[in-house]
């Protein structure tokens, strides 16, 4: 694995970690408001 591919994997994991809870928060806040 090259350094760039390792960084890309980390970036995808980091983005996925924040976008998944973000979508859940949007889904939860939409019906209540």
N, C-alpha and C positions, 0 to 999 in steps of 0.2 A: 504493500500500500504506500502510495506516495504521500508527501506532506499535504499537497493540495486536495487529494481525495479524502484525507483524514479530516482536514478542516471543513470540507464540504459536508462530510457525514456529521460532524459536530454541529455545524450550522443548521442542517436539516433537523437534527434532534432538538436543538435549542428552539428553533422556530415552531416545531410541532408541539413542544412542551408548553409554549405560551399561547398558540392559536387554539389548541384543543380546549383548555379551560376558558378561554375567551369566548368561544362559540357556545360553551355550556352556560356561561354567565349571561350571554345575550338571550339564549333560549329561556332561561329562568326569569330574567327581568322583563321580557316582552309581555307575558300574560298578566303579570302583577301590576304593570303600569298601564 
